[in-house]
Amino acid sequence: MTPEDRLDELEEALEEHLEEFTDCRRERARGELTLNVPRDQLIAVMKLLREKRTLAFEQCIDVCGVDYAAYGQSEWVTGMASNSGFGRAASRELPELGAQDRFAVVYHLLSITHNVRLRVKTFLDTDHPIVDSVVGVWASALWFEREAFDLFGIMFAGHPDLRRILTDYGFIGHPFRKDFPLIGQVEMRYDAEQRRVIYEPVSIEPRTLVPRVIREDSRYESGCKPAPAAGEAE
């Protein structure tokens, strides 16, 4: 059976078992299937995905957060560079943050029985990014949800141990949010006199470097080519 055949069977099974969940939407693109689920229906849908034999998603292999603020906008766009030097940077303005559907939680599920994967996505808002924890369905989600909480500030109701997992004790903010400053909130260093690590206000200037500079060059224009070197045939 080909991967496309397995996706066809998965779509048929989802259509059959999710008939009562009218607000769920399916998207199929690039050989992958995504199921968008309202957050108030998430746990019911997740239990169904695990327990139904025609679905049988035994494993939750990843949970991650997404911040859709300024989605589709590029901060790297610049004009043509002058020949005055290489010190160029793009200004990074804070995005205009919407109140609805700013955050999303994405779950990647695996069915070993049917050898197929499914992406489940649920959207959250800006002011109260909270959703029910799926730890009771898949225990593997425990650390994944802690990571999403730490980096995005997404809360998981019912999580047995929701605390930071990657950042330092007392860390301020959530570093994967689009409005988090690139230079951070504080800087740290070891003080030899006090014999301890101390935190201080950030002393560097926020600056987004442009990784590539585009310069005008007539050699690459249509109908132009470099002049042949002496002795070379045209």
Salt bridges, closest charged atoms under 4 A:
GLU4 OE1 - ARG28 NH2 2.46
ASP8 OD1 - ARG28 NH1 2.70
GLU11 OE2 - ARG26 NE 3.54
GLU11 OE1 - ARG28 NH1 2.85
GLU27 OE2 - ARG25 NH1 3.56
GLU32 OE1 - ARG119 NH2 2.50
ASP67 OD2 - ARG102 NH2 2.76
GLU75 OE1 - ARG92 NE 3.10
ASP125 OD2 - ARG39 NH2 3.40
GLU145 OE1 - HIS159 NE2 3.98
ASP150 OD1 - ARG164 NH1 2.62
ASP161 OD2 - ARG146 NH1 3.91
ASP161 OD1 - ARG163 NE 2.88
ASP179 OD1 - ARG102 NH2 3.27
ASP191 OD2 - ARG189 NH1 3.55
GLU200 OE2 - ARG189 NH2 3.07
ASP217 OD2 - ARG219 NH2 2.72
